[in-house]
């Protein structure tokens, strides 16, 4: 699985939360959870390569300064 956008990233995080909330893990659910978590890690690593956290914070501040007060 590959995450290509922030929207997909948020949907995957939501799916992970739903799987964890069920608390009953079938082997298929465990495998699905593992795949989703790997996809999230890959997306996060790629996002950090493209823009450092400091650069992201600065761009977020300029795009929406009222959110960081």
Beta strands, then each sheet from edge to edge (+ up, - down):
end
